[in-house]
Amino acid sequence: MKDLLFLLILTLLYSCKTAEDHQSRGLSNLELGNYNEAIDDFNKAIELNPDFSNAYYYRGHSATMLRDHNGAIADFNKAIKIDPSYALAYGNRGVAKDVLKDYYGAIADFSKAIELKPDFANAYYLRGNSKASLKDCNGAIADFSKAIELKPDFTSAYSNRGDSKAKLKDYYEAITDFNKAIELNPDHATAYFNRANLKKKLGKSFSSDYNKAIELNPNYIEAYFNRGNFKDSLKDYYGAIADFSKAIELNHDFASAYFNRGDSKAKLKDYYGAIDDYTKAIEIDPDYALAYTNRGISKYQLNQNECPDFKKACELGNCENYNKGCN
């Protein structure tokens, strides 16, 4: 009898929960990373209150975390329909559209969020990212600058503004932005990597920045690749091979890393190893004309028949070696 009474009390307590109670538990699950459980909670909140704009918003946020971007957009749509002044819902719908490469739609949402909340620094930043994806570098810079004006310690805005300036070949100003990003966040691996690329273009010392980027992010594929190219240029072929090998370990389909490692091996007269790498690059990218050319050169060094590779390279537009020796 006591057990039945206990169950009845629990049932009554549960049935008395309000939409706000379910949302509160959903927010706790969302914060803990329990996204499916959070969605269940927000579902219950919506069931009790179909016009609960916050529950739709947070359910959309949970869907975003689960990479269900279309589902997230549907929930943000509902939140906005209930509350047309919901700036955060416009902002997060813009994020989902950006991920789906609907950059114009994302920009429209970020613009609406800014209209509703003119001091919304993150909306300017996100709109800048969408503009950058459309190659509107000047528009992106303007938005990143506004984000920085509103939030002077906005590290990512400095870094991304630097990237847009670099694309406009404003290298010194871009480096200034990367410097500021690093000052604000000394662990910003991308800022070190991008600064290294620009220092290299300007003939300045840059290798320490690649080293730092890798120290901060040991899985930074592009940093290993670029550092490998630098080591190759210094004739440190073994060091270059080590970096290209690490890039390949992290991305088995990195055709350029196989190709460049093949070049470093060829410079060490390891022609068999070079041929293996060029072959792998071709397997990944069958239209890699230079890989056919360089594999042909390595075969020539081993007194193997190089002409089929030179012929294939010629079919792909690189005919110099084929015309010299095989035609």
C-alpha positions as YAML, in Angstrom:
chain: A
units: angstrom
residues:
- id: 1
  name: MET
  ca: [0.00, 0.00, 0.00]
- id: 2
  name: LYS
  ca: [2.82, 2.38, 0.92]
- id: 3
  name: ASP
  ca: [4.60, 1.57, -2.39]
- id: 4
  name: LEU
  ca: [1.45, 2.36, -4.36]
- id: 5
  name: LEU
  ca: [1.01, 5.61, -2.49]
- id: 6
  name: PHE
  ca: [4.66, 6.56, -3.18]
- id: 7
  name: LEU
  ca: [4.21, 5.89, -6.89]
- id: 8
  name: LEU
  ca: [1.00, 7.93, -6.93]
- id: 9
  name: ILE
  ca: [2.78, 10.87, -5.31]
- id: 10
  name: LEU
  ca: [5.62, 10.67, -7.83]
- id: 11
  name: THR
  ca: [3.13, 10.56, -10.68]
- id: 12
  name: LEU
  ca: [1.30, 13.59, -9.34]
- id: 13
  name: LEU
  ca: [4.54, 15.48, -8.85]
- id: 14
  name: TYR
  ca: [5.66, 14.70, -12.39]
- id: 15
  name: SER
  ca: [2.29, 15.61, -13.85]
- id: 16
  name: CYS
  ca: [2.46, 18.97, -12.06]
- id: 17
  name: LYS
  ca: [5.66, 19.99, -13.84]
- id: 18
  name: THR
  ca: [5.28, 23.13, -15.90]
- id: 19
  name: ALA
  ca: [6.69, 23.93, -19.31]
- id: 20
  name: GLU
  ca: [9.28, 26.07, -17.55]
- id: 21
  name: ASP
  ca: [10.32, 23.11, -15.40]
- id: 22
  name: HIS
  ca: [10.94, 20.98, -18.48]
- id: 23
  name: GLN
  ca: [12.85, 23.82, -20.12]
- id: 24
  name: SER
  ca: [15.00, 24.22, -17.02]
- id: 25
  name: ARG
  ca: [15.93, 20.56, -17.08]
- id: 26
  name: GLY
  ca: [16.53, 20.82, -20.82]
- id: 27
  name: LEU
  ca: [18.95, 23.68, -20.28]
- id: 28
  name: SER
  ca: [20.83, 21.61, -17.72]
- id: 29
  name: ASN
  ca: [21.11, 18.72, -20.16]
- id: 30
  name: LEU
  ca: [22.16, 21.11, -22.91]
- id: 31
  name: GLU
  ca: [24.94, 22.50, -20.71]
- id: 32
  name: LEU
  ca: [26.08, 18.95, -19.90]
- id: 33
  name: GLY
  ca: [26.20, 18.01, -23.57]
- id: 34
  name: ASN
  ca: [23.23, 15.62, -23.27]
- id: 35
  name: TYR
  ca: [21.65, 16.94, -26.45]
- id: 36
  name: ASN
  ca: [19.14, 14.16, -27.13]
- id: 37
  name: GLU
  ca: [17.92, 14.29, -23.55]
- id: 38
  name: ALA
  ca: [17.67, 18.08, -23.81]
- id: 39
  name: ILE
  ca: [15.54, 17.75, -26.93]
- id: 40
  name: ASP
  ca: [13.22, 15.37, -25.06]
- id: 41
  name: ASP
  ca: [12.84, 17.96, -22.32]
- id: 42
  name: PHE
  ca: [12.13, 20.79, -24.75]
- id: 43
  name: ASN
  ca: [9.60, 18.56, -26.54]
- id: 44
  name: LYS
  ca: [7.73, 18.19, -23.25]
- id: 45
  name: ALA
  ca: [7.87, 21.94, -22.65]
- id: 46
  name: ILE
  ca: [6.43, 22.58, -26.12]
- id: 47
  name: GLU
  ca: [3.76, 19.95, -25.61]
- id: 48
  name: LEU
  ca: [2.60, 21.85, -22.53]
- id: 49
  name: ASN
  ca: [3.00, 25.27, -24.14]
- id: 50
  name: PRO
  ca: [2.96, 25.23, -27.97]
- id: 51
  name: ASP
  ca: [3.79, 28.96, -28.06]
- id: 52
  name: PHE
  ca: [6.93, 28.65, -25.91]
- id: 53
  name: SER
  ca: [9.42, 30.44, -28.18]
- id: 54
  name: ASN
  ca: [12.40, 29.77, -25.89]
- id: 55
  name: ALA
  ca: [11.78, 26.03, -25.94]
- id: 56
  name: TYR
  ca: [11.82, 26.03, -29.75]
- id: 57
  name: TYR
  ca: [14.97, 28.14, -29.70]
- id: 58
  name: TYR
  ca: [16.83, 25.85, -27.32]
- id: 59
  name: ARG
  ca: [15.61, 22.74, -29.10]
- id: 60
  name: GLY
  ca: [17.02, 24.27, -32.27]
- id: 61
  name: HIS
  ca: [20.29, 24.94, -30.49]
- id: 62
  name: SER
  ca: [20.41, 21.31, -29.35]
- id: 63
  name: ALA
  ca: [19.75, 20.17, -32.92]
- id: 64
  name: THR
  ca: [22.64, 22.36, -34.10]
- id: 65
  name: MET
  ca: [24.95, 20.65, -31.63]
- id: 66
  name: LEU
  ca: [23.85, 17.31, -33.13]
- id: 67
  name: ARG
  ca: [24.56, 18.73, -36.63]
- id: 68
  name: ASP
  ca: [20.90, 18.51, -37.60]
- id: 69
  name: HIS
  ca: [21.02, 21.94, -39.19]
- id: 70
  name: ASN
  ca: [17.80, 21.62, -41.15]
- id: 71
  name: GLY
  ca: [15.97, 20.56, -37.99]
- id: 72
  name: ALA
  ca: [17.53, 23.51, -36.17]
- id: 73
  name: ILE
  ca: [16.34, 25.93, -38.84]
- id: 74
  name: ALA
  ca: [12.79, 24.58, -38.53]
- id: 75
  name: ASP
  ca: [12.85, 25.25, -34.78]
- id: 76
  name: PHE
  ca: [14.36, 28.73, -35.16]
- id: 77
  name: ASN
  ca: [11.66, 29.47, -37.76]
- id: 78
  name: LYS
  ca: [9.02, 28.55, -35.19]
- id: 79
  name: ALA
  ca: [10.64, 30.64, -32.47]
- id: 80
  name: ILE
  ca: [10.78, 33.64, -34.82]
- id: 81
  name: LYS
  ca: [7.17, 33.16, -35.90]
- id: 82
  name: ILE
  ca: [6.08, 33.28, -32.25]
- id: 83
  name: ASP
  ca: [8.45, 36.15, -31.40]
- id: 84
  name: PRO
  ca: [9.53, 38.17, -34.47]
- id: 85
  name: SER
  ca: [11.92, 40.23, -32.30]
- id: 86
  name: TYR
  ca: [13.97, 37.18, -31.21]
- id: 87
  name: ALA
  ca: [17.46, 38.38, -32.20]
- id: 88
  name: LEU
  ca: [19.24, 35.24, -30.93]
- id: 89
  name: ALA
  ca: [16.96, 33.02, -33.01]
- id: 90
  name: TYR
  ca: [17.86, 34.99, -36.15]
- id: 91
  name: GLY
  ca: [21.53, 34.75, -35.23]
- id: 92
  name: ASN
  ca: [21.49, 31.01, -34.67]
- id: 93
  name: ARG
  ca: [19.41, 30.39, -37.77]
- id: 94
  name: GLY
  ca: [22.09, 32.32, -39.63]
- id: 95
  name: VAL
  ca: [24.74, 30.00, -38.19]
- id: 96
  name: ALA
  ca: [22.83, 26.93, -39.43]
- id: 97
  name: LYS
  ca: [22.41, 28.46, -42.89]
- id: 98
  name: ASP
  ca: [26.11, 29.31, -43.03]
- id: 99
  name: VAL
  ca: [27.04, 25.70, -42.23]
- id: 100
  name: LEU
  ca: [24.73, 24.62, -45.09]
- id: 101
  name: LYS
  ca: [26.57, 27.12, -47.34]
- id: 102
  name: ASP
  ca: [23.49, 29.34, -47.72]
- id: 103
  name: TYR
  ca: [25.67, 32.39, -47.20]
- id: 104
  name: TYR
  ca: [23.19, 34.94, -48.54]
- id: 105
  name: GLY
  ca: [20.47, 33.55, -46.28]
- id: 106
  name: ALA
  ca: [22.88, 33.61, -43.35]
- id: 107
  name: ILE
  ca: [23.80, 37.25, -44.04]
- id: 108
  name: ALA
  ca: [20.11, 38.19, -44.14]
- id: 109
  name: ASP
  ca: [19.57, 36.57, -40.72]
- id: 110
  name: PHE
  ca: [22.65, 38.16, -39.16]
- id: 111
  name: SER
  ca: [21.55, 41.53, -40.56]
- id: 112
  name: LYS
  ca: [18.10, 41.12, -38.97]
- id: 113
  name: ALA
  ca: [19.72, 40.15, -35.66]
- id: 114
  name: ILE
  ca: [21.83, 43.33, -35.84]
- id: 115
  name: GLU
  ca: [18.76, 45.42, -36.69]
- id: 116
  name: LEU
  ca: [17.04, 44.08, -33.57]
- id: 117
  name: LYS
  ca: [20.17, 44.28, -31.40]
- id: 118
  name: PRO
  ca: [22.64, 46.87, -32.76]
- id: 119
  name: ASP
  ca: [25.30, 45.99, -30.16]
- id: 120
  name: PHE
  ca: [25.27, 42.28, -31.14]
- id: 121
  name: ALA
  ca: [29.04, 41.86, -31.65]
- id: 122
  name: ASN
  ca: [28.83, 38.17, -32.47]
- id: 123
  name: ALA
  ca: [26.29, 38.82, -35.24]
- id: 124
  name: TYR
  ca: [28.71, 41.25, -36.92]
- id: 125
  name: TYR
  ca: [31.48, 38.67, -36.56]
- id: 126
  name: LEU
  ca: [29.36, 35.86, -38.02]
- id: 127
  name: ARG
  ca: [28.14, 38.06, -40.87]
- id: 128
  name: GLY
  ca: [31.77, 38.86, -41.59]
- id: 129
  name: ASN
  ca: [32.52, 35.14, -41.86]
- id: 130
  name: SER
  ca: [29.66, 34.63, -44.32]
- id: 131
  name: LYS
  ca: [30.84, 37.60, -46.40]
- id: 132
  name: ALA
  ca: [34.37, 36.18, -46.38]
- id: 133
  name: SER
  ca: [32.98, 32.88, -47.69]
- id: 134
  name: LEU
  ca: [31.50, 34.88, -50.60]
- id: 135
  name: LYS
  ca: [34.93, 36.50, -51.16]
- id: 136
  name: ASP
  ca: [33.57, 39.90, -50.09]
- id: 137
  name: CYS
  ca: [36.74, 40.68, -48.17]
- id: 138
  name: ASN
  ca: [36.05, 44.39, -47.75]
- id: 139
  name: GLY
  ca: [32.57, 43.70, -46.41]
- id: 140
  name: ALA
  ca: [34.00, 41.07, -44.07]
- id: 141
  name: ILE
  ca: [36.65, 43.47, -42.78]
- id: 142
  name: ALA
  ca: [33.99, 46.12, -42.06]
- id: 143
  name: ASP
  ca: [31.98, 43.61, -40.01]
- id: 144
  name: PHE
  ca: [34.99, 42.26, -38.13]
- id: 145
  name: SER
  ca: [36.01, 45.85, -37.35]
- id: 146
  name: LYS
  ca: [32.53, 46.60, -35.96]
- id: 147
  name: ALA
  ca: [32.67, 43.43, -33.85]
- id: 148
  name: ILE
  ca: [36.04, 44.57, -32.46]
- id: 149
  name: GLU
  ca: [34.67, 48.06, -31.78]
- id: 150
  name: LEU
  ca: [31.87, 46.50, -29.72]
- id: 151
  name: LYS
  ca: [34.11, 43.89, -28.10]
- id: 152
  name: PRO
  ca: [37.78, 45.00, -28.08]
- id: 153
  name: ASP
  ca: [39.06, 41.62, -26.83]
- id: 154
  name: PHE
  ca: [37.35, 39.65, -29.64]
- id: 155
  name: THR
  ca: [40.29, 37.40, -30.57]
- id: 156
  name: SER
  ca: [38.65, 35.54, -33.44]
- id: 157
  name: ALA
  ca: [37.50, 38.81, -35.03]
- id: 158
  name: TYR
  ca: [41.12, 40.04, -35.13]
- id: 159
  name: SER
  ca: [42.29, 36.71, -36.57]
- id: 160
  name: ASN
  ca: [39.59, 36.55, -39.24]
- id: 161
  name: ARG
  ca: [40.05, 40.22, -40.14]
- id: 162
  name: GLY
  ca: [43.72, 39.45, -40.62]
- id: 163
  name: ASP
  ca: [42.81, 36.59, -42.95]
- id: 164
  name: SER
  ca: [40.58, 38.88, -45.06]
- id: 165
  name: LYS
  ca: [43.30, 41.54, -45.20]
- id: 166
  name: ALA
  ca: [45.78, 38.89, -46.31]
- id: 167
  name: LYS
  ca: [43.49, 37.92, -49.19]
- id: 168
  name: LEU
  ca: [43.56, 41.58, -50.26]
- id: 169
  name: LYS
  ca: [47.39, 41.39, -50.07]
- id: 170
  name: ASP
  ca: [47.47, 43.89, -47.21]
- id: 171
  name: TYR
  ca: [50.07, 41.71, -45.53]
- id: 172
  name: TYR
  ca: [51.50, 44.11, -42.96]
- id: 173
  name: GLU
  ca: [48.06, 45.08, -41.63]
- id: 174
  name: ALA
  ca: [47.09, 41.42, -41.59]
- id: 175
  name: ILE
  ca: [50.16, 40.58, -39.50]
- id: 176
  name: THR
  ca: [49.18, 43.37, -37.09]
- id: 177
  name: ASP
  ca: [45.82, 41.67, -36.62]
- id: 178
  name: PHE
  ca: [47.41, 38.25, -36.10]
- id: 179
  name: ASN
  ca: [49.78, 39.82, -33.57]
- id: 180
  name: LYS
  ca: [46.80, 41.23, -31.67]
- id: 181
  name: ALA
  ca: [45.00, 37.87, -31.76]
- id: 182
  name: ILE
  ca: [48.09, 36.20, -30.32]
- id: 183
  name: GLU
  ca: [48.45, 38.92, -27.67]
- id: 184
  name: LEU
  ca: [44.85, 38.28, -26.58]
- id: 185
  name: ASN
  ca: [45.18, 34.51, -26.82]
- id: 186
  name: PRO
  ca: [48.76, 33.18, -26.83]
- id: 187
  name: ASP
  ca: [47.37, 29.70, -27.60]
- id: 188
  name: HIS
  ca: [45.75, 30.74, -30.91]
- id: 189
  name: ALA
  ca: [47.38, 28.20, -33.23]
- id: 190
  name: THR
  ca: [45.66, 29.48, -36.39]
- id: 191
  name: ALA
  ca: [46.97, 33.00, -35.85]
- id: 192
  name: TYR
  ca: [50.54, 31.69, -35.60]
- id: 193
  name: PHE
  ca: [50.03, 29.61, -38.75]
- id: 194
  name: ASN
  ca: [48.57, 32.48, -40.76]
- id: 195
  name: ARG
  ca: [51.25, 34.88, -39.53]
- id: 196
  name: ALA
  ca: [53.93, 32.42, -40.63]
- id: 197
  name: ASN
  ca: [52.44, 32.26, -44.14]
- id: 198
  name: LEU
  ca: [52.56, 36.04, -44.47]
- id: 199
  name: LYS
  ca: [56.03, 36.40, -42.99]
- id: 200
  name: LYS
  ca: [57.20, 33.90, -45.57]
- id: 201
  name: LYS
  ca: [55.68, 36.00, -48.37]
- id: 202
  name: LEU
  ca: [57.45, 39.08, -46.99]
- id: 203
  name: GLY
  ca: [60.81, 37.34, -46.66]
- id: 204
  name: LYS
  ca: [60.77, 37.50, -42.87]
- id: 205
  name: SER
  ca: [61.70, 34.76, -40.41]
- id: 206
  name: PHE
  ca: [58.64, 32.54, -40.02]
- id: 207
  name: SER
  ca: [59.58, 28.96, -39.07]
- id: 208
  name: SER
  ca: [59.13, 29.57, -35.33]
- id: 209
  name: ASP
  ca: [55.48, 30.40, -35.96]
- id: 210
  name: TYR
  ca: [54.91, 27.05, -37.70]
- id: 211
  name: ASN
  ca: [56.66, 25.36, -34.78]
- id: 212
  name: LYS
  ca: [54.43, 27.18, -32.30]
- id: 213
  name: ALA
  ca: [51.26, 26.36, -34.25]
- id: 214
  name: ILE
  ca: [52.19, 22.67, -34.17]
- id: 215
  name: GLU
  ca: [53.13, 22.83, -30.48]
- id: 216
  name: LEU
  ca: [49.68, 24.26, -29.72]
- id: 217
  name: ASN
  ca: [47.86, 21.94, -32.12]
- id: 218
  name: PRO
  ca: [49.77, 18.67, -32.72]
- id: 219
  name: ASN
  ca: [47.15, 17.70, -35.34]
- id: 220
  name: TYR
  ca: [47.61, 20.83, -37.48]
- id: 221
  name: ILE
  ca: [47.91, 19.19, -40.90]
- id: 222
  name: GLU
  ca: [48.54, 22.36, -42.92]
- id: 223
  name: ALA
  ca: [51.28, 23.49, -40.52]
- id: 224
  name: TYR
  ca: [53.17, 20.21, -40.95]
- id: 225
  name: PHE
  ca: [52.77, 20.48, -44.72]
- id: 226
  name: ASN
  ca: [53.99, 24.07, -44.93]
- id: 227
  name: ARG
  ca: [56.87, 23.42, -42.55]
- id: 228
  name: GLY
  ca: [57.80, 20.42, -44.67]
- id: 229
  name: ASN
  ca: [57.97, 22.65, -47.73]
- id: 230
  name: PHE
  ca: [60.20, 25.07, -45.85]
- id: 231
  name: LYS
  ca: [62.55, 22.30, -44.71]
- id: 232
  name: ASP
  ca: [62.72, 21.00, -48.28]
- id: 233
  name: SER
  ca: [63.74, 24.48, -49.48]
- id: 234
  name: LEU
  ca: [66.58, 24.39, -46.92]
- id: 235
  name: LYS
  ca: [67.63, 20.96, -48.29]
- id: 236
  name: ASP
  ca: [66.65, 19.36, -44.99]
- id: 237
  name: TYR
  ca: [65.02, 16.54, -46.92]
- id: 238
  name: TYR
  ca: [64.80, 14.12, -44.00]
- id: 239
  name: GLY
  ca: [63.09, 16.79, -41.90]
- id: 240
  name: ALA
  ca: [60.74, 17.56, -44.79]
- id: 241
  name: ILE
  ca: [59.90, 13.87, -45.19]
- id: 242
  name: ALA
  ca: [59.10, 13.65, -41.48]
- id: 243
  name: ASP
  ca: [56.68, 16.59, -41.70]
- id: 244
  name: PHE
  ca: [54.99, 15.33, -44.87]
- id: 245
  name: SER
  ca: [54.67, 11.90, -43.25]
- id: 246
  name: LYS
  ca: [52.96, 13.47, -40.23]
- id: 247
  name: ALA
  ca: [50.54, 15.34, -42.51]
- id: 248
  name: ILE
  ca: [49.77, 12.05, -44.28]
- id: 249
  name: GLU
  ca: [49.29, 10.27, -40.97]
- id: 250
  name: LEU
  ca: [46.66, 12.87, -40.09]
- id: 251
  name: ASN
  ca: [45.05, 12.85, -43.56]
- id: 252
  name: HIS
  ca: [45.57, 9.70, -45.61]
- id: 253
  name: ASP
  ca: [44.05, 11.36, -48.70]
- id: 254
  name: PHE
  ca: [46.42, 14.34, -48.81]
- id: 255
  name: ALA
  ca: [47.67, 13.95, -52.40]
- id: 256
  name: SER
  ca: [49.98, 16.99, -52.29]
- id: 257
  name: ALA
  ca: [51.71, 15.67, -49.17]
- id: 258
  name: TYR
  ca: [52.46, 12.36, -50.93]
- id: 259
  name: PHE
  ca: [53.68, 14.26, -53.98]
- id: 260
  name: ASN
  ca: [55.96, 16.57, -52.00]
- id: 261
  name: ARG
  ca: [57.30, 13.71, -49.93]
- id: 262
  name: GLY
  ca: [58.04, 11.96, -53.19]
- id: 263
  name: ASP
  ca: [59.99, 15.00, -54.36]
- id: 264
  name: SER
  ca: [62.04, 15.05, -51.15]
- id: 265
  name: LYS
  ca: [62.79, 11.35, -51.51]
- id: 266
  name: ALA
  ca: [63.84, 11.84, -55.14]
- id: 267
  name: LYS
  ca: [66.27, 14.55, -54.05]
- id: 268
  name: LEU
  ca: [67.82, 11.95, -51.74]
- id: 269
  name: LYS
  ca: [67.97, 9.57, -54.74]
- id: 270
  name: ASP
  ca: [65.42, 7.29, -53.09]
- id: 271
  name: TYR
  ca: [63.68, 6.79, -56.43]
- id: 272
  name: TYR
  ca: [61.77, 3.67, -55.41]
- id: 273
  name: GLY
  ca: [60.34, 5.52, -52.41]
- id: 274
  name: ALA
  ca: [59.56, 8.52, -54.61]
- id: 275
  name: ILE
  ca: [57.73, 6.33, -57.14]
- id: 276
  name: ASP
  ca: [55.63, 4.85, -54.34]
- id: 277
  name: ASP
  ca: [54.61, 8.32, -53.18]
- id: 278
  name: TYR
  ca: [53.86, 9.64, -56.66]
- id: 279
  name: THR
  ca: [51.79, 6.51, -57.29]
- id: 280
  name: LYS
  ca: [49.79, 7.16, -54.14]
- id: 281
  name: ALA
  ca: [49.23, 10.79, -55.13]
- id: 282
  name: ILE
  ca: [47.93, 9.60, -58.52]
- id: 283
  name: GLU
  ca: [45.68, 7.04, -56.84]
- id: 284
  name: ILE
  ca: [44.09, 9.86, -54.82]
- id: 285
  name: ASP
  ca: [44.02, 12.34, -57.73]
- id: 286
  name: PRO
  ca: [44.12, 10.59, -61.13]
- id: 287
  name: ASP
  ca: [44.48, 13.97, -62.90]
- id: 288
  name: TYR
  ca: [47.66, 14.96, -61.06]
- id: 289
  name: ALA
  ca: [49.81, 15.74, -64.12]
- id: 290
  name: LEU
  ca: [52.99, 16.64, -62.20]
- id: 291
  name: ALA
  ca: [52.82, 13.38, -60.28]
- id: 292
  name: TYR
  ca: [52.90, 11.46, -63.57]
- id: 293
  name: THR
  ca: [55.77, 13.65, -64.78]
- id: 294
  name: ASN
  ca: [57.87, 13.23, -61.65]
- id: 295
  name: ARG
  ca: [57.15, 9.51, -61.44]
- id: 296
  name: GLY
  ca: [58.36, 9.25, -65.01]
- id: 297
  name: ILE
  ca: [61.56, 11.10, -64.11]
- id: 298
  name: SER
  ca: [62.19, 8.74, -61.18]
- id: 299
  name: LYS
  ca: [61.58, 5.74, -63.45]
- id: 300
  name: TYR
  ca: [64.07, 7.16, -65.92]
- id: 301
  name: GLN
  ca: [66.67, 7.34, -63.14]
- id: 302
  name: LEU
  ca: [66.08, 3.62, -62.51]
- id: 303
  name: ASN
  ca: [66.26, 2.76, -66.23]
- id: 304
  name: GLN
  ca: [62.55, 1.92, -66.23]
- id: 305
  name: ASN
  ca: [60.13, 2.85, -69.02]
- id: 306
  name: GLU
  ca: [59.18, 6.43, -68.26]
- id: 307
  name: CYS
  ca: [57.24, 7.17, -71.46]
- id: 308
  name: PRO
  ca: [53.77, 5.95, -70.36]
- id: 309
  name: ASP
  ca: [53.89, 8.41, -67.46]
- id: 310
  name: PHE
  ca: [55.13, 11.27, -69.65]
- id: 311
  name: LYS
  ca: [52.38, 10.46, -72.17]
- id: 312
  name: LYS
  ca: [49.70, 10.56, -69.48]
- id: 313
  name: ALA
  ca: [51.10, 13.83, -68.14]
- id: 314
  name: CYS
  ca: [50.94, 15.23, -71.67]
- id: 315
  name: GLU
  ca: [47.30, 14.20, -71.98]
- id: 316
  name: LEU
  ca: [46.72, 16.22, -68.82]
- id: 317
  name: GLY
  ca: [48.53, 19.25, -70.21]
- id: 318
  name: ASN
  ca: [52.18, 18.78, -69.20]
- id: 319
  name: CYS
  ca: [53.96, 17.69, -72.39]
- id: 320
  name: GLU
  ca: [57.54, 18.93, -71.93]
- id: 321
  name: ASN
  ca: [59.16, 15.64, -71.00]
- id: 322
  name: TYR
  ca: [57.02, 13.61, -73.41]
- id: 323
  name: ASN
  ca: [57.99, 15.84, -76.33]
- id: 324
  name: LYS
  ca: [61.67, 15.67, -75.37]
- id: 325
  name: GLY
  ca: [62.18, 11.96, -75.00]
- id: 326
  name: CYS
  ca: [59.15, 9.95, -76.02]
- id: 327
  name: ASN
  ca: [57.76, 11.56, -79.12]
...
